[in-house]
Amino acid sequence: MGSTDTLALPAQLTLPEARAALETLEAAIAEASGAVAVDASALTHIDSATLAVLLQCRRSAQARKLGFSVQNAPQRLVDLAKLYGVEELLTLA
């Protein structure tokens, strides 16, 4: 069984924070040695930019042939992903 690299999201990930957060997450994904799990437990402020960041992280992980999942997603993030029809793409757990 391969290793998993866990990346933590900040408490606030909305449009103003999206670019910086994405840069940080993509750099970590580039260095990942196994599947990538994003821990969303700290999230308290989200918007559609949060989903955009997570979807781009998923694409980056897939480009490196790495698994990707979002763990400890707050209910608001799950609801937003369902609203946009991307909950399966994010493998929310």
Secondary structure, 3 states (H helix, E strand, C coil): CCCEEEEECCCEECHHHHHHHHHHHHHHHHHCCCEEEEECCCCCEECHHHHHHHHHHHHHHHHCCCCEEEECCCHHHHHHHHHHCCHHHHCEC
